[in-house]
Amino acid sequence: MTAPTPDNPLLQSEGLPKFDRIRPEHVEPAIRELLTRLHASLDELERDVKPSWEGTVARLSAMTEPLGMAWGVVNHLMSVQNSPELRQAHSAVEGDVVEAFMRIGQSVPLYKALKALREGPEWKKLDATQHRIVESSIRDAELSGVGLEGEARERFQDIERELAELSTRFSNNVIDATKAWSMTLTRPEEVEGLPPSALAAAAQAAKVGLAEGAPEPTPEKGPWRITLEAPSFVPFLEHSRRPELREKLYRAYVTRASSGDADNGPLIERILTLRRDKSRLLGYPSFAEVSLAAKMAPDVPAVEKLLTELRGAAVSRARSENTELTEYARRKMGNASLELKLWDVSFWAERLREERYAYTDEELRPYFAMPRVLEGLFDTAKRLFGVTVRAADGESPVWDSSVRFFRVADESGKDIAAFYLDPYSRPATKRGGAWMNNALDRKRQPDGSLRLPVAYLVCNFTPPVGNKPALLTFREVETLFHEFGHGLQHMLTRVDYSEAAGINNVEWDAVELPSQFMENWCFHEETLSRLARHVDTGESLPKALQDKIRAGRIYRAASMTLRQVYFATLDLELHHRYTPGENAQGVLAVQQRVATENTVLKPLAEDRFLCSFSHIFAGGYAAGYYSYKWAEVLSADAFSAFEEAGLSNPQAVASTGRRFRDTVLALGGSRHPLEVFQQFRGRAPSTQPLLKQTGLLETQELQSSAPRV
């Protein structure tokens, strides 16, 4: 380890990260220096902690922020610029970072001071946001094992350290396994059916590792490289006319990270064992109960009630959708006994959708050029929330040349936030999926100045090929709106305490509300007209196509709903009822049992999708995958407020949008999400708008009911 130097970019305390200067060799010396400072400050705090806001929360915030920010940058780079050197540096200090934050969570003097603050005379002088921050801090301390002593405390700390290390290993294994597999096709008949964009992307991918002197791959002549990254995997399953190649790709996908050095199977059992042991140390019957202690849903029965309601509305319709698809495929193939395989569903679903709605994803792509989509997205934000987004490329260093930087201003033109946008797939260094993360949190500084929030918005869209801008699928447009919704909650917050600003301190099962809410605007006629213009001619997306997109929104909605219910139910079973090691088949037996009630086509015997289920084993969704559906109830109900006000009335839309901004987006984690929702909607949430939106309302009679909170 090299000694820390004054110019180490990870040691800066002001401004945005210096991504142009940060290198893997900076990580260990900077983090160790910051850990030393933090432990010294904590020693001092624990000796004379005062039961006051300034003496506990404010003081702790000031001392933890430097490490939190530096470690946040390192973790961000692990996701978007992964390398062996960075992994090694991350691994060298990860355990010590976990231990430092665990020390804070388990600090008895700090815990006692927070409780004394809550029970003392200063409590009445604090505002509602401060009350919620203190209450959350006490709860989090209790969930961090603050009440444990002796061997139990040491065991808890060992568990936390090991879980952090296993989470990182799990994620790295998925990245490695995804990167390690590819299928190179050389004959035109092998890529029959693939649209031009997929052929271009596959030819581009084939350039990686090209032998010296080998002919340059072209979309027309190949070779074409197909990978397990979503921009490659999804179009191939949807369009390839070679079922044997679809099967090969599908089997590789559902068995990722389940063998060899990247096998996550043993890690899953160990993670579940450690989570169970952690729960018992904290006095909870299961990890699901620990998870729900800090969520909007009050308990496991409340979650199961929602999943049961959604399953009941979706399962029979999903079976009908599969029957319809099978009959369609039989007619097209002239084979009355044809049975669809798992790798056939996407292909035939896309053919039926094209026929029924008379458009293809590829037909739409030219209308969704990235620059125009961004323009339409920012225009939507202005109409709804009164904010203006402007390009500020070059004003802050970035980690890749494709990354862009933007600033956000309010109605008066005053800057209130900023964000980075990293839009394109980079399989070698960037993990899959899409996400928003905090770069900087809004905070009122001790000198009275205001630090503005900055977000990372990360997607994995198909990169531009040649001189043309990237052309997005409609689903990618929805993804962009989704992540921007997360970004809006982070950036439009009006909370001055970083502990509850933006998405901080928002219960996990409510955090998807703004993101899923924003997806609705992709189907709104005016919004769609503004963002969808042909890349070459500039003409608007024809109204007939718009109508088909809206009609197609509920296409196979029951199957999509059931898929999410399946994942959520499996997650809950593993974290609530499963006992690791109880039988030889382990988690596979649980998956097979849950699949019986929650899938129409059963998983393959060798299906090991759990080995790449990063959401629950390397992300924040352990015993919380249900959050997507819970928040979808909230988001559909929130959008119904705009429908009731009148979507064709600009004044009504703007007025309702400002109310959404002033509640859901502005209040962040400063209030309980039910209180925030009721402040916006005027009542508790109902499942009815979601069932109506997905076309499932008529499948069974359902009383108007909210998720029980």
N, C-alpha and C positions, 0 to 999 in steps of 0.2 A: 504493500500500500504506500502510495506517495503522500508526502505531507501536504496539507491544504495550503493553497496559495491565495493571496488577497484577490487575485483576479479570477478565481474560480467562479464561473457564471451561475452555478447553483447556489452560491452564497449571497447573491444579490438579494436585497430586501425591498427594493423599489421597482415599480414598473413591470412590464411584461417579460416573460422568459426570453433569454438570448439564445434562441434555437440555432442560430447560425454559429454559435460558439460552443454549445454543450457537446461534450464527447463522453463516451463510456468511462474514460479514465478520470473524469471529474466526479463521478458518482460517489465512490467509496470515501475519498477524503472529505468531500463536502458533507455527506450525510453523517460521518463520524464526528466531524466538527460540530455540527448542529445538534447531534445527540448529546455531546459533552455539555454544550451550553444549556440544553433543555434540562438535563438531569441536575445541573448546578442550580438552575432557577427553581426547579421543583423542590430541591432540598430546602432552599430558602423559603419557598411558599409554605411548605408543610410545617416549618418551624414557627411561623407567625401568621398563618392564614386568618383573615378576619371575616366574620359572617356578614359580609356586605356585598353588594353588587360589584363595586370596584375591587374589593379585596378577594373575591373568588372568580366570578365569571370573566370580568374584564381583564384581570391580571393573568388568568390562565390563558385566555385568548391571545394576549400579546406574546406570551412565552412559547406557545405551541405553534403559532402561525408560521415562523420561518421554516421549521422542519416540515410542517404540513404542506406548505407550498412547494418546497423542493422535492419532496417525495411524490407529490401529485404530478410534477413535471416528469419525473423518472417513470412513474407508472404510465403516464400518457405516452411517452416515447416507447415503452415496452409494447404498447398496443399498435403504434403507427410506424415505428422505425426499429422493429425488433432485430437484434443481431446477437450472435454468440457472445460477443464482448459485453454488450449491455446486459444480457442475461446473467453473465458471470458476476458483473458488478452489482446488479440488483440482488442476486442470491447472497452475495457476501454480507449485505447489511440488512436484508429483509427481516431476519429474526430479531435483530436489535431494535429495529423500528417498531415492530409489533410489540416487543417487550416494553418500549418506552410509552406507547399509547395505552398499553395494558396497565402500566404503573399508574397512569393518570386515572383510568377508570376504577382502579382498585385502591385509590388513595383514601384511606380512612379519615385523615384530617380534613381533606377537601370535602368528602361526603358529609362529615359531621357539620362542617361550616355551611354547606348548602342547606342542610336540614334546619340548622339554627337560623339561617337567613329566612327560610320559609315560615318559621315559627316566631321570628323576632319582630321588633317594632318597625324596621325598615321595609318590611314586606308590603305594608299599605302604601308606601311611597313609590313602589315599582309599578310600571304599566303592565298591561295584559300580555304583551310580547315577552317582557322580562319574566313574568310569572311562568309562562309556558316553557321558556328556555330553562329556568331553574328546575321545574317539574320534570322536564325531559332529561336533564342532567342527572337528577336523582334516580330516575328510572333506569337510565343507561348505566349508571354506576352499579346499581343492583344487578343488572343483567351482565355486568362485567366482573361479577364475583367479589364486590367490595365487602360483602359480609363473610367471606370465607377466611379461614385461618389455618395456619400450620400446613399439614400435608395436603389438605383439600385445596388450599390456595396455590401451593406449588404445582399440584396436579392440574389445576385450572390453567395456570400459566403455560405449562408444558403443552396442554391441548391447544391453546390459542396459537402458540408458536408453530406447532406442527400443522394445524389447519391452514395457516397462512402459506406455509411452504407447499403443502399439498395442492392448494388452490392454484398457485403459480405453476406448479408442475403439470397439473391437469390442463391448464390453458396452453402451456407451451407444447404439450403432447398433441393437442388438437391442431395447433398451428403446424407442427412438424408433420403429422400424419396427412393433413390436407395438402401440404406442399409436396410431400413425397410421392403422391399418386398422380399419375396423368395417363392419358390414352392418346397416342399420336396416330392419326389416321392419314393415309396416303392416297387412297383411291376415291375419286369423286362419288362413287356409289355409296361409300361409307358415310358421307355427309349429306346424303339426299334428304331434302326437306328442311334443312337448316336455313334460316333467313340470312340475308346478306350481312346484317350486323353481327350475327353469331359467327359466320364464316370469317369475317374480318378480324374479330376478336380472337378466334382460334388460330388464325394465321399469325397474328401478332404474338400470341403466346408461344407459338412454335419457334419464334426467334430466340427464345431463352435457351441457352446452351447449344446453339447451332454450331455444328462443326465448321472449322475454318475451310473456306472454299466451297461450302455447300450452297446450293442455289437459295436465294431469298424466298421465304414462304410468301405466297399470295393468296388472297381470298378465293380466287378462281382455281388455282392449281394446287394449293396446299404446300407442304403438309399442314394439317390442322391439329392443334393440341387441345384436348378437352381435359379440364381439371375439376376438382371438387369444390372450387370457389363458386358461390351462387351465380355470378354473371355468366359462368360457363355451364355449370350443372343444370340450372333451371331451363334455359333455352333448349339444351340438348334433349332433356326429358320431354319437353313440350313439342318439339318439332322433328326429332330424328325419326325417320321411317324404318329404322333398323332395330326391331325389338331386342335382338340379341345384344346389341351395343348398349341400348337403354338398360337392359338387365345388368350388364357388366358394370356400368356406371352406378346404377342404383345400389347394387350389392356392395360396391366399394364405399359408397357414401354412408350406408347404415352400419358399416363395420369399421368406420374410422376409429383410430386410436384404441383398437381392441386387441392388438397383438404386437409382439416384438418389443423393442425398447420404448415405444410410445403407448404401451398398453395402459389404459386408464382403469381397467377392471378392478385390479387390487386397490387402486386409490379410492374408488367409490366406496368399497366396503370399509376401508379405513376411515374415510371422511364421515360416513354414516355412524360408525362406531364412536368416533370422537365426539360427534355432535350429540349422540345419545348420552355419552358419559358427561359431557358439559351440562346438559339439561338436568341430569340427576344431581349434579353438584349444586346447581342453582335451585333445586327443589321443585322442578317441573317434571311432569310425567313424560313429556316428549319434546323434541326439538321444535315441532310445530307450535307448541304452546309458548315456547321461548320466542319464536319468530313473531307470533301474533300479539305478544305483549307490547310490541311497539308499532302495531299497525291499526288501521281504521276498523277492520273486522274485529269484533270483540272476542271470538273464540272459534274453534274448529267447527262446531255445529253450524254456526252462521255461514261459514265458507261452504260447507257441504250442502247447506240449504240452497245457496245460489247455484252451485254446480249441478245439483239435482234438478232444479228448475230449468236450467239451460239444457241439460241432457234430455229431460223429458220433452222439451220443445223441439229438440234437434234430431234425436235418434231415428224416429220413424221416417222423417223427411230425408235424412241422410241415406237411409236404406233405399228409399224411392229414387233418390238421385243416382245411386249406384246402379240400380236396376235400369233406369232410363239410359245411362251411359253404356251399359252392357248391350242393351238392345240396339242402340245406335251403332256401336262398333260391329255387332253381328250383321246388321244391314249393310254397312259399308264394306265389310270383308266378305259378305256372302257366306258366312259360317254361322249357322243357327245354334251351334253348341259352344261357341267361343266364350271363354271365361276370362275376365280381365285379371291381369297380374298387377302387382303394386307398381311396377315400372311402366305399365300401360295407361294408368289413370290420367296422368298429366297430359299425355299425348292425345288421348281421345277427348278429354275434357276441353282441351284447346280447340280440337276440330269441331266439337259440338258448339262451343261458344262462338267460333268464327262463323259457323253456319247459321246459328240462331240469331246472332246479333250483327252478322255480316260485316265484321271488321276483325282485323288481326292486330296483335301487339306491334308487329312490324309496320303495319299500315299507319299506326298512330305515331310511331317513333319520330318521323320527320316533323311532326307538330310539336314535339317536346324537346327542342334544342335547349341545352343547359342554360345559356345566357337568357333566353326568353322566359324559361320557367322561373329563374331567379327573379326576373323583373316582375312577373306575375305574382310570385310569392310575396315580394316586398310591397307590391301594390295592395295586396290583400291585407297585410299587416297595417298599412296606412289607413285603409278604409275602415277596418275594424277597430283598431286601437290608437290611431292618430300618430303613429311613429314613422319616421323616415329612415330607410337604410341606404347608406352610400358606400361605394367601394373605397377602401383605404389601403389598397395593395402597396407594399413597400414601407408602410409606416411601422410595421413590426416584423421582426425576423420570423421565418417559417421553417418547418422541418423538411419540407419537400417542395419542389418548384411548382407543383400543381395546387398547393394550398393557397387559399385566398384569405384576405382580412377585410372586415367590414366594420363600420361604426353605425350606431343607432342614435337617432336624435328624437326629442319630443316635439310637440306642436310648435313650440317657440323656437325650434332650431338648436336647442341646447343638447349637447351629447349626454346620453344617459347610460350607454353600454357599448360593447363591441363584441365581435365574435370571429373566430377562425372557421373556415369551411374547408374540410379535407374530403373531397367528394368521390375520388376514384379508387378502384381496387388496385392493390399492390401485393399480390399473393406472397411474395418472398419476404416481406417485412411487416405486413399489416394484418391484423386479425380480421376475420370476416364479420359481417353484421353492420349495424348502424347504431350510433349512440351519441348522446350529448354529455359533456362533462364540464365541470367548473374549472376555468383557468384562474379567475379571480372572483371572489365573492364581494358583493356590495358591503361597505362598512363605513360607519361614521368614525373617523379617526379621533384620537385624543385632542388634537389641535382644532377640531371642528370641521376639518376638510372631509370630503366624501370620496371614498375609493369606489370607482364605478365597476360594475360586474362585467366580466368577460367570459365567454363560453367557447368550448370546443364543439363543433358540429362535425361528426365523422360519418361518412357513408362508404359504400363499396360499389359504386356504379361502374358500368362498363366505360372504360376510358375513351376519350376521343381517338379516332384513327385518322392519320394523315392531317390534313389542314381543316377538316370539318369539325365543328363543335360536337361535343358528346350529345348523342340522341338518346333520351331516356325512354324506358317503358312507362306505361301509366302507373304501374306498381311502384316504380322508382320515384315517380313524382309524388305519390302518396307518402313514401318513406321520407322524402325531403321535407314535406309539410309536417310529418310526424316529429322528426327531430327538431325542426324549427319551433314547434309547439313547446317542446322541453326547453329550448333556448329562450323562448319568450318568457316563460315563468322565471327562469334564472335572471334574465336581463331587465324585465319590467317590474321587478320587485321594488317596493318602497320601504322595505324593512331595513333599518340602519344597523342592526346587529347581525354580524355574519352568521352567527349560530342558527338564525331562523330566516335568513334572506334567501329569496329564490326557492330552490327545491330543498334547501337544508331544513331539516326537522319536519319535512312533509312526510306523513306516513306513506310507506312504500306502496301500499295498495291504492293510494290516491294520486301518486306521482304521475301516472300515465294519463290523467284527465286532460290536461292541456294539449298533449301530443295527439291523442286519439281524437280530440275535439277538432284539431286543425285539419285532420284528414277529410272531414266532412266537406270542407270548402273546395276540394278537388272535384266534387260533383255538382257544385253550385254553378248555374248557367253563366252568370256574369263573370265569375272568377275563371271558369274554364275558357270562356271566350277571350279573356285578357292574356292568359298564359299559353294558350295553344294556338300557335301560328306556324305555318309551314316554313321550314328552314330555308327553302329556296325561293318560294313565291311570296311569302309573307301573308298568305291568305289565312283567315280564321278557320279553325276546325269546323266543318259543316255541322249545322244543327242536328241533322239526321244522325251523324256519328255521336254527337254529344248525348242525344236521347238514348242511343244504344249503350253508351257507357253507363249512363244512370240506370238503365234497365238491367244491365249486366251486373250491377252491384250486388244483387241478391242471388246471382248465379252460383249455385252450389254453396250457398251461405250456410246451410245446415251442416255440410261436410266440414267446412272451415270451423264452425262453432264446435262441432264434436271433436275435432282435432285438438283445439285449445283445452276443451274440457278433459280430454284424455291426458294431455301433458300435466294439467293442473291436478287431476285426481292422482296420477302416478306420483307426482312430487309430494303430495300430501300423505299418501300411503307410506312412502319411503321414510318420511320424517315424523310420522305419527304412530303407525302401527307396526312397521317392520322392525324385527330384531335381527341385526347383523349376525350372520353365522348360524341362523336357525335351521337352514337346510342347505344341501349341497348346491342347489341352483341359485341361491342368493337372490339378488335383485332381479334376476331374469324371471324367476317364478312370480314375483310381484308384478312385473311388467306384463307377463302373459295373462295373469288373472285380471288385471285392470283393463287390458286390451279387450277381453271378452265382452265387457259391457260398454266399452267406449270407442270401439272401432267397428267399421263395417267389413273391411278387408283386414284380416288378422296379420300382424307383423310376421316376417320370415322367421324361421326357427333360429337362424344365425343373426338376427337383428341385434345390434349392440348400440343403438342410437344413444343410449344412456352414457356411453363412453365419450360422446361429443356434446353432451347436454350441458354446455358451459354455463347456461343461465343459473342452474341450481348447484353446480359443483365448483364453479370458478367465478360466479357473478353474485349479485345480491338477491337472487330469487329463491334461495333455499326455503322451502315451505311457504313460498310466496308467489309461485307461478300463477296462481289464481288471480293475482293482482291485475293481470291484463283484462280479464273479464269483469272483475269488480269495478275497475276504472272505466271500462267500456260502458257499463251501466250509467256511470256518472257523466261520461262524455256525450253519449247519445241523448241523455236527458238535458244536458246543457245546450246542445245544439237545437233541441226541440223548442227552447225559449226563443231562438231566432226564427224558427218556423212559425211559431205562434205570433210573433211580432210582425212577420211578413218579409220573406226573403227578397221580394221584388221591390221593397220599400227602402231606399238607401238611408233615409233618416232613421227609420226604425232599426235597421241593421247596425248603423253607427252608434245609436243610443244604447242598444243592447250590448254591442261590442265594448263600449266604454265601461258598462257595468261589469262585464266579464273581466276587463282589465283591472278595474278598481277592486275586485274581490279575489277571484281565483288567481290572477297573475300578480297582483300587487301584494297580497297578504302572505303568500308563501307559507312558510312554516310557523307563522306567528299566531295562528289559531288552529283549532282542530278542524280537519277537512270537512266534517259534517256541518260545522258552524259556518265555514266559508261557503260551502255549497248552498246552504239554506239562505245565506245572505244574498247570494246571486239569484237563486231560483225562487225564493220565497216559500219553499216547502222542502220536505225530505225527498231524496231521490227515489225514482220508480224504475222498475225493469221494463215497463211497457214501451217506452220509446226505442229501446234497443231491440226488443222482439219485433216491433213494427219496422224498424229500419232494416233488419235482416230478413224480413218477410216470414218470420216464424210465428207471428202472433196468432194466425188462424189455425196453427197446428193443434192447439189445445186451448181450452178456456182457462185463462189465468186472471186472478184478481190483481188489481193494481197494487203492487207491494214494493217496498224498498228493501235493499239488502239490510238486514237487521243490524243496527249500530248502537 
